[in-house]
Each structure stands twice: as C-alpha cells, then as structure tokens.
Amino acid sequence: MKILVTGGAGFIGSHLCDRLLGRGHTVVCLDNFNDFYDPQIKRRNIQDAQKSPNYTLATGDILDTAFLDSVFAESFDVVVHLAAYAGVRPSIDNPSLYQKVNLEGTVNLLEQCRRRDIKKFVFASSSSVYGGRTEVPFRESDNIMKPISPYAATKAAGEAICHSYHHLFGIQMHLLRFFTVYGPRQRPEMAIHLFARQLLEGKPVRLFGDGESSRDYTYIDDIIDGVTACTENCHGFEVLNLGGSRTTSLKRLVEMISEQMGIAPVIEWLPNQPGDVPITFADVSRAKAVVGYEPQVPIEEGVRRFCQWKKALQ
Ligand SMILES: NC(=O)c1ccc[n+]([C@@H]2O[C@H](COP(=O)([O-])OP(=O)(O)OC[C@H]3O[C@@H](n4cnc5c(N)ncnc54)[C@H](O)[C@@H]3O)[C@@H](O)[C@H]2O)c1
C-alpha cells in the first residue's frame, strides 16, 4: 500500500514508518519538525527510513493547505494521522495552538481525503479522552465528554469530526486511543524519559502528587503492532484502545527506572498538576477481537529496553 504518515518524524510516527517500510509498503512521511522538542532528535529518528527507496519525506505544516494540496497530488491508500501537539500540561498554557494544530489540522487532512477519495483514515487519539475518572478499566463505549485538559478536548473533538467524515463520505475511520507510550525515541519531556535523564544528570526526580497516580504504559512495539494491524486489516468505523492493559504507580515506575539505571533517586515531591488524570487502564478486548491486538512487552521489560537505549546514547 501507499501510506501517508503525518507526524512521521516523531516518536511513534518514526517507528511506524520503519515498520511499514519493513512490511513492503511505500511511505510518505509528513512532518514540520517543529520545536516542541529538539528537531534534531526527529531528524535522527528518520535516518534509517531515509535510506529506503520506498520512503519520501514531505516537510511542511498540516495547517498549510497549499502544501497539503501538493502532498495529496499523489494518491494514498491510507492516511495515518499522528501529527499533533501532544502533552497535557503545555496545552493548558496554549489552548489555541492545540486547537489549531490538533483540530483544524485534522480537518484539513480529512478534507484532502474527501476531495481525493481516499478510503481510509487512522487517527491517533489518546487515553486522556476518558477524563479524570477513577472507574477502570476504560472501555471504548464509555462517555468521553468530560476531558480535563485542552489537549484531551482536542482529541475528543478530533474523534467527533472523524466520525462525521465517516458518516458523510464513507471514509473508513479507525480512532486509536493510545495509552502512555514509551520506549526508544520517546519524547524527552515524557515520564520515563524525563526521570531517566534526571537520574543520569544527578538531579532530583520531580514527582507530582503522592506517587500513587497510575498509568497504563504501552511499549512502543505493542503500539506499532496495533497501528499496523489497523492500517492493514481494519474496516469500517472502529474506536480501539491500544494499551498495555496493566497499571503501574508513579512510585513503582521510578523504582524500576532507578534499578535499571543503577542510580538511587533523590525524589522531590510536588503538588498534583492540573489536567493530570489519576489513573488510566485500557480494556483492550475490543482491539483483540477486531485486529488480534495483544500487548507483549510487560513494563519491567520495556523499562529495561528503554534504559539500555538511553544509556547507549550517553
Ligand atoms: N506518546 C504518547 O504516549 C501518546 C499517547 C496518546 C496519544 N498520542 C498521540 O500520538 C501522536 C504521536 O505522538 P508522539 O508521542 O509520537 O509525539 P511527537 O511529538 O514525537 O510526534 C508528533 C510529530 O508531529 C509533528 N507535527 C506537529 N505539528 C505538526 C504540524 N502542524 N504539521 C506537521 N507536523 C506536525 C511533530 O514535528 C512531531 O514530529 C500524537 O497525535 C499524540 O497526541 C501519543
């Protein structure tokens, strides 16, 4: 297939491009290399992919409709839309930017799909759409109308507009709710990567809340298994959780990273952050039934692999 991956130089996108190329697909990676974190990291992420004759890089912004016209001058079998401003906390300071890129950018891509008769669209949604609730596990049928950050709200709204395009124009639509993804190339500001860096630099590990907040962490290879299976084998309209389906407390997470790094942590406790949810936990039974998704990498092993990668970079 010929597949457009937006945000293809980022953490998840670059792994996805690598996997799709390995499976014989032709990939166009669209990315604007913004400075949400160091763009050099994104350049590095795509170094291997760029060696493939089946890989093309389209550098530009999903808000630039003339640029999108030129990219969509060729046709695609599937668009996998990962480009977004990610991260809950910065969205509270800059909601308009999040709204613009995450929502208007998504509409721009959907419009291209409608005009060019592209049959399939895969959208990166997020566990954050489930809001600040504590009843777990989270199921796709749960109400998502109470997001607690602008970022989460843009993802819930993105899902809604995707549904409209499915309904109106018959575009097959797969809305994938990722649960905290980690592994090599993870964004530098995310928990795990941030804690590992603080340990390596001999700085205190700064933890928000009492350490009991829990997340369902998903190893990058498992996420890529799920996204690839949906890209290749899913049909119609689907909303699917892609998670590790296990929760780990913040305290336990830091213990695991410290063990792997061989560095005892000095913890600096800080108050809870607005916008942060207390727990995430994915019920992945629907993803298993629809595309055979089954997370393979438990957190202990994933953290070990991540720390190995991080230490090798030093
Ligand atoms: N990493 C996670 O744990 C997680 C969890 C839930 C959802 N998601 C979603 O998955 C997607 C990928 O996340 P990631 O962690 O790989 O983030 P990332 O920041 O590493 O990747 C996003 C990429 O999109 C690009 N981009 C941003 N705005 C753009 C624009 N206007 N035009 C073109 N390119 C643009 C960035 O340069 C970046 O390379 C995002 O949609 C994110 O919201 C991620």
The ligand as an SDF file (V2000), in Angstrom:
LIG
                    3D

 44 48  0  0  0  0  0  0  0  0999 V2000
    3.2410    9.3120   23.0970 N   0  0  0  0  0  0  0  0  0  0  0  0
    2.1190    9.0090   23.7430 C   0  0  0  0  0  0  0  0  0  0  0  0
    2.1430    8.4540   24.8460 O   0  0  0  0  0  0  0  0  0  0  0  0
    0.7760    9.3130   23.1370 C   0  0  0  0  0  0  0  0  0  0  0  0
   -0.3760    8.9440   23.8510 C   0  0  0  0  0  0  0  0  0  0  0  0
   -1.6110    9.2350   23.2960 C   0  0  0  0  0  0  0  0  0  0  0  0
   -1.7160    9.8260   22.0600 C   0  0  0  0  0  0  0  0  0  0  0  0
   -0.5700   10.1730   21.3900 N   0  0  0  0  0  0  0  0  0  0  0  0
   -0.7160   10.8150   20.0850 C   0  0  0  0  0  0  0  0  0  0  0  0
    0.1180   10.1390   19.1600 O   0  0  0  0  0  0  0  0  0  0  0  0
    0.6200   11.0630   18.1980 C   0  0  0  0  0  0  0  0  0  0  0  0
    2.1370   10.9780   18.1250 C   0  0  0  0  0  0  0  0  0  0  0  0
    2.6760   11.2660   19.4170 O   0  0  0  0  0  0  0  0  0  0  0  0
    4.2400   11.2490   19.6990 P   0  0  0  0  0  0  0  0  0  0  0  0
    4.4160   10.9280   21.1410 O   0  0  0  0  0  0  0  0  0  0  0  0
    4.9190   10.4680   18.6570 O   0  0  0  0  0  0  0  0  0  0  0  0
    4.5620   12.8150   19.5390 O   0  0  0  0  0  0  0  0  0  0  0  0
    5.7330   13.5490   18.7290 P   0  0  0  0  0  0  0  0  0  0  0  0
    5.6600   14.9780   19.1530 O   0  0  0  0  0  0  0  0  0  0  0  0
    7.0320   12.8410   18.9020 O   0  0  0  0  0  0  0  0  0  0  0  0
    5.2630   13.4100   17.2220 O   0  0  0  0  0  0  0  0  0  0  0  0
    4.3750   14.3060   16.6010 C   0  0  0  0  0  0  0  0  0  0  0  0
    5.0190   14.7750   15.3120 C   0  0  0  0  0  0  0  0  0  0  0  0
    4.0970   15.6150   14.6410 O   0  0  0  0  0  0  0  0  0  0  0  0
    4.8030   16.6890   14.0730 C   0  0  0  0  0  0  0  0  0  0  0  0
    3.8740   17.8250   13.9520 N   0  0  0  0  0  0  0  0  0  0  0  0
    3.2950   18.5160   14.9610 C   0  0  0  0  0  0  0  0  0  0  0  0
    2.5510   19.5210   14.4660 N   0  0  0  0  0  0  0  0  0  0  0  0
    2.6470   19.4510   13.1120 C   0  0  0  0  0  0  0  0  0  0  0  0
    2.1010   20.2120   12.0620 C   0  0  0  0  0  0  0  0  0  0  0  0
    1.3410   21.2820   12.2990 N   0  0  0  0  0  0  0  0  0  0  0  0
    2.3990   19.8550   10.7920 N   0  0  0  0  0  0  0  0  0  0  0  0
    3.1930   18.7920   10.5400 C   0  0  0  0  0  0  0  0  0  0  0  0
    3.7540   18.0310   11.5110 N   0  0  0  0  0  0  0  0  0  0  0  0
    3.4730   18.3640   12.7750 C   0  0  0  0  0  0  0  0  0  0  0  0
    5.9350   16.9870   15.0540 C   0  0  0  0  0  0  0  0  0  0  0  0
    7.0280   17.6720   14.4460 O   0  0  0  0  0  0  0  0  0  0  0  0
    6.2930   15.5960   15.5350 C   0  0  0  0  0  0  0  0  0  0  0  0
    7.3690   15.0550   14.8020 O   0  0  0  0  0  0  0  0  0  0  0  0
    0.0860   12.4320   18.6160 C   0  0  0  0  0  0  0  0  0  0  0  0
   -1.0980   12.6710   17.8900 O   0  0  0  0  0  0  0  0  0  0  0  0
   -0.2400   12.2570   20.0740 C   0  0  0  0  0  0  0  0  0  0  0  0
   -1.2370   13.1470   20.5150 O   0  0  0  0  0  0  0  0  0  0  0  0
    0.6630    9.9340   21.9080 C   0  0  0  0  0  0  0  0  0  0  0  0
  1  2  1  0
  2  3  2  0
  2  4  1  0
  4  5  1  0
  4 44  2  0
  5  6  2  0
  6  7  1  0
  7  8  2  0
  8  9  1  0
  8 44  1  0
  9 10  1  0
  9 42  1  0
 10 11  1  0
 11 12  1  0
 11 40  1  0
 12 13  1  0
 13 14  1  0
 14 15  2  0
 14 16  1  0
 14 17  1  0
 17 18  1  0
 18 19  2  0
 18 20  1  0
 18 21  1  0
 21 22  1  0
 22 23  1  0
 23 24  1  0
 23 38  1  0
 24 25  1  0
 25 26  1  0
 25 36  1  0
 26 27  1  0
 26 35  1  0
 27 28  2  0
 28 29  1  0
 29 30  1  0
 29 35  2  0
 30 31  1  0
 30 32  2  0
 32 33  1  0
 33 34  2  0
 34 35  1  0
 36 37  1  0
 36 38  1  0
 38 39  1  0
 40 41  1  0
 40 42  1  0
 42 43  1  0
M  CHG  2   8   1  16  -1
M  END
$$$$
